[in-house]
Amino acid sequence: MKGLDTGADDFLCKPIEGVELHARVRAGLRLYEIFHALQKSSQELQVQKQLLEAQFAEAADYVRSLLPDPMQGEVSINTRFLPSKQLGGDCFDYYWLDPDFLMIYLIDVSGHGLGAALPSVSVQNLLRSQSLPGANFYRPDIILQSLNEAFQMDDQNDQYFTIWYGVYNKQKRQLFYASAGHPPAVLVSRVKGADPQVQQLKTRGSPIGMFPDTKYVSNWCAVDEASTLYIFSDGLYEVNQADGSMWGLEGFVEMLVQSSSLDNPDLDYLVEKSKAMNKSETFEDDCSLLQVIFGKDENSQSPFA
């Protein structure tokens, strides 16, 4: 007992039988060889883990490189992208279709990690190259219809995605939009001396890829001067609070409205406010947030012209 307690792996009493001694030594050698084999396997696994982490980091850098830079001008756009893992299924883009029409969208692919990032990048490349068959990029409903035909989940490893897609006409200050299972975009308009006016912009339609016969529709709204549009994924508000309850969309929209009293609130402020509602330091789901600030265009026409 004292020998085993002090670190011995085996113990023989005298007189020692030679056959038993040899058997115990062979057993000890086998354990020794197994131990070193496990050590070697552990080292190899660690090397493979480091290689995979490096490859994921490289892939994450590639995905981030595809996201657009902030935009400044008549329309200013700031963004935040916070994948729950190194790679995520959120993706967004915006660019001028022509000098008068700005296209903006955000997609959220089901799941997390590499499996969600790959279809996300595929959709972004297809939209950015404007090579989506039968698509009219000025018509949000047509874009969603074309995406639904091209990305049925039966052909995409059961992956589907939600999307909010909008086109802004800067001359008439009109925003046309359509959504497919995505949270509403929030348009906050501030008029001096009055309470902020809030519109939740959403249309009916199931997520892209779920049902082949889904019909999508567009809607539009006027965009007043000093208006800010927020487009986001549900990971920002589907967070469990310390008391176990879900914060939810209503609380998130209320936070956006309250922050509208600030002069162009920084997105880091909004993200930190969302994190403060979460019982964890990190979000469980991918999070993306776009802030679109519509400035005054001296040459613009009335939205009711």
C-alpha positions in Angstrom: 0.0 0.0 0.0 2.8 2.4 0.8 4.6 1.6 -2.4 1.5 2.2 -4.5 0.7 5.4 -2.6 4.1 6.7 -3.3 3.7 6.3 -7.1 4.5 2.6 -7.9 2.4 1.1 -10.8 2.8 -2.4 -9.6 4.1 -4.3 -6.6 5.6 -7.8 -6.1 6.2 -9.6 -2.8 9.3 -11.7 -2.2 10.1 -14.4 -3.0 9.6 -13.3 -6.6 8.6 -15.8 -9.2 10.6 -15.3 -12.4 7.8 -16.1 -14.7 5.5 -13.7 -13.0 8.2 -11.0 -12.9 8.7 -11.3 -16.7 4.9 -11.1 -17.3 4.6 -8.0 -15.1 7.5 -6.4 -17.0 6.0 -7.2 -20.4 2.7 -5.7 -19.2 4.5 -2.6 -18.0 6.2 -2.2 -21.3 2.9 -2.5 -23.2 1.5 0.2 -21.0 4.6 2.3 -21.6 4.3 1.8 -25.4 0.6 2.7 -25.3 1.3 5.8 -23.3 3.8 7.1 -25.8 1.6 6.1 -28.7 -1.2 8.2 -27.1 1.2 11.1 -26.6 2.2 10.9 -30.3 -1.4 10.8 -31.4 -2.2 13.8 -29.1 0.6 15.8 -30.6 -0.5 14.9 -34.1 -4.1 15.9 -33.3 -2.8 19.2 -31.9 -0.9 19.9 -35.1 -4.0 19.0 -37.2 -6.1 21.3 -34.9 -3.7 24.2 -35.4 -3.8 23.6 -39.2 -7.6 23.6 -39.2 -7.7 26.7 -37.1 -5.3 28.4 -39.5 -7.4 27.4 -42.5 -10.6 28.6 -40.8 -9.0 31.9 -39.9 -7.9 32.2 -43.6 -11.4 31.4 -44.7 -12.9 33.9 -42.2 -10.5 36.6 -43.5 -11.7 35.8 -47.0 -15.4 36.1 -46.1 -14.7 39.4 -44.3 -12.8 40.6 -47.4 -16.0 40.1 -49.4 -18.0 42.4 -47.2 -18.3 46.0 -48.5 -16.4 48.9 -47.0 -18.4 51.7 -45.2 -20.1 54.1 -47.6 -20.0 57.9 -47.2 -21.9 60.5 -49.2 -25.5 61.3 -49.9 -26.2 57.9 -48.3 -23.8 56.7 -45.5 -23.7 53.1 -44.5 -21.9 51.6 -41.4 -21.8 47.9 -40.6 -20.9 45.4 -37.9 -20.3 41.7 -38.6 -20.1 39.4 -35.6 -20.1 35.6 -36.4 -20.8 33.3 -33.5 -17.9 31.2 -34.7 -14.9 32.0 -36.9 -17.3 31.6 -39.9 -20.9 32.4 -40.0 -24.0 32.4 -42.3 -24.6 36.1 -42.3 -23.7 38.1 -45.4 -24.6 41.6 -46.7 -23.8 43.9 -49.6 -24.7 47.3 -51.0 -23.8 49.2 -54.1 -25.3 51.7 -56.6 -27.0 49.9 -59.5 -26.8 53.2 -61.3 -26.3 56.8 -60.1 -29.8 57.0 -58.8 -30.6 53.6 -57.4 -28.8 52.0 -54.4 -29.2 48.3 -53.7 -28.9 46.9 -50.1 -29.5 43.4 -48.7 -28.7 41.1 -45.8 -29.0 37.3 -45.7 -28.9 34.9 -42.8 -28.2 31.2 -43.7 -29.5 28.6 -41.3 -26.8 27.0 -39.1 -23.3 28.2 -38.2 -19.7 27.6 -39.3 -18.4 26.5 -42.6 -21.7 24.8 -43.6 -23.5 28.1 -43.4 -20.7 30.3 -44.8 -20.4 28.5 -48.1 -23.9 29.1 -49.4 -23.8 32.6 -48.0 -20.7 33.4 -50.1 -22.3 31.7 -53.1 -25.4 33.9 -52.9 -23.3 37.0 -52.4 -21.1 36.2 -55.5 -24.2 35.5 -57.6 -25.9 38.8 -56.6 -22.7 40.9 -56.9 -22.0 39.6 -60.4 -25.6 40.1 -61.3 -25.7 36.7 -62.9 -28.8 35.4 -61.2 -31.0 34.0 -64.0 -34.2 36.0 -64.8 -33.4 38.6 -62.1 -34.3 42.3 -62.3 -32.1 43.9 -59.6 -34.4 46.9 -59.3 -37.3 44.7 -58.3 -37.0 43.2 -54.8 -39.8 40.7 -55.3 -38.3 39.4 -58.5 -34.9 39.0 -56.9 -36.4 36.9 -54.1 -38.4 34.8 -56.5 -35.3 34.1 -58.6 -33.2 33.2 -55.5 -36.0 30.8 -54.3 -35.9 29.0 -57.7 -32.1 28.8 -57.6 -31.5 27.7 -54.0 -34.1 25.1 -53.0 -33.0 23.4 -49.8 -33.4 19.9 -51.3 -30.5 20.7 -53.6 -28.5 22.7 -50.9 -27.9 20.1 -48.2 -31.1 21.2 -46.4 -29.8 24.8 -46.1 -32.2 27.7 -46.4 -31.8 31.4 -45.7 -33.7 34.6 -44.9 -33.1 37.8 -46.7 -34.1 41.5 -46.6 -33.6 43.2 -49.9 -34.1 46.9 -50.7 -33.6 49.4 -53.5 -33.4 53.1 -52.7 -34.4 55.7 -55.3 -32.5 58.8 -54.2 -34.2 61.2 -56.7 -37.7 60.4 -55.3 -36.4 59.4 -51.9 -38.4 56.2 -52.1 -37.3 52.8 -50.7 -38.7 49.6 -52.3 -38.2 46.4 -50.3 -39.1 42.8 -49.9 -38.2 40.2 -47.3 -38.3 36.4 -47.0 -38.6 35.2 -43.4 -36.2 38.0 -42.3 -36.7 40.4 -39.4 -38.1 43.7 -40.4 -35.8 46.6 -41.2 -36.5 49.6 -39.0 -36.7 53.1 -40.4 -36.4 55.8 -37.8 -37.3 59.4 -39.0 -36.5 62.3 -36.8 -38.4 65.6 -37.2 -37.1 68.5 -35.0 -39.4 69.0 -32.1 -41.4 65.8 -32.6 -41.1 62.2 -31.4 -39.2 59.8 -33.8 -41.4 58.1 -36.4 -40.7 54.4 -36.6 -41.7 52.0 -39.4 -41.0 48.3 -39.5 -40.4 47.3 -43.1 -41.3 43.7 -43.9 -43.3 41.8 -46.5 -44.8 38.3 -46.3 -42.8 35.3 -47.7 -41.2 32.2 -46.3 -37.4 31.8 -46.2 -35.6 31.2 -49.4 -35.4 27.5 -50.3 -38.2 26.2 -48.2 -41.1 26.0 -50.7 -40.7 26.1 -54.4 -44.1 27.8 -55.1 -43.7 30.7 -52.7 -44.8 34.1 -54.1 -43.0 37.2 -52.9 -44.2 40.8 -53.0 -42.6 44.2 -52.8 -43.6 47.3 -50.8 -42.3 50.8 -50.6 -42.1 53.8 -48.3 -41.0 57.4 -48.5 -37.7 58.3 -46.9 -37.7 61.6 -45.1 -34.6 63.7 -44.5 -32.7 62.8 -41.4 -33.9 59.2 -41.5 -31.9 56.2 -40.5 -32.5 52.6 -41.6 -31.4 49.6 -39.6 -31.1 46.2 -41.2 -30.1 43.3 -38.9 -30.1 39.6 -38.3 -32.1 38.0 -35.4 -29.0 37.0 -33.5 -28.8 40.6 -32.1 -32.1 40.3 -30.2 -32.8 36.6 -29.8 -30.7 36.6 -26.6 -31.5 35.1 -23.2 -31.5 37.6 -20.4 -30.1 37.0 -16.9 -33.7 36.1 -15.7 -34.0 33.5 -18.4 -36.5 35.4 -20.5 -35.9 36.3 -24.2 -35.2 39.9 -25.0 -36.9 39.8 -28.4 -37.5 42.1 -31.4 -39.7 44.6 -29.5 -36.9 45.4 -27.0 -34.3 45.7 -29.7 -36.5 48.1 -31.7 -37.2 50.2 -28.6 -33.4 50.4 -28.1 -33.0 51.7 -31.6 -35.7 54.3 -31.1 -34.1 55.5 -27.8 -30.7 55.7 -29.4 -32.2 57.9 -32.2 -32.0 60.8 -29.8 -28.3 60.6 -30.2 -26.6 62.1 -33.2 -25.9 59.1 -35.4 -25.3 56.6 -32.6 -22.2 54.5 -33.0 -22.8 50.9 -34.0 -20.5 49.7 -31.2 -22.8 51.4 -28.7 -25.8 49.5 -30.1 -23.9 46.2 -30.2 -22.7 46.7 -26.6 -26.3 47.5 -25.5 -27.4 44.2 -27.1 -24.6 42.3 -25.3 -25.6 43.9 -22.0 -29.0 42.2 -22.4 -27.4 38.9 -22.9 -26.4 36.7 -20.0 -23.3 35.6 -22.0 -20.3 37.6 -23.1 -20.8 36.3 -26.7 -23.8 35.9 -29.0 -25.1 32.4 -29.6 -26.0 33.2 -33.2 -24.4 35.2 -36.0 -25.0 38.9 -35.8 -25.0 41.6 -38.5 -26.1 45.2 -38.3 -26.3 47.8 -41.0 -27.0 51.5 -40.3 -28.1 53.4 -43.4 -28.2 57.2 -42.9 -30.1 59.1 -45.6 -28.8 62.7 -45.9 -30.2 65.7 -47.7 -30.0 65.8 -51.5 -30.3 69.3 -52.8 -31.4 68.0 -56.2 -33.9 65.5 -54.9 -37.6 65.7 -55.8 -40.4 65.4 -53.4 -41.2 61.7 -52.6 -44.8 62.5 -53.6 -43.9 63.9 -57.0 
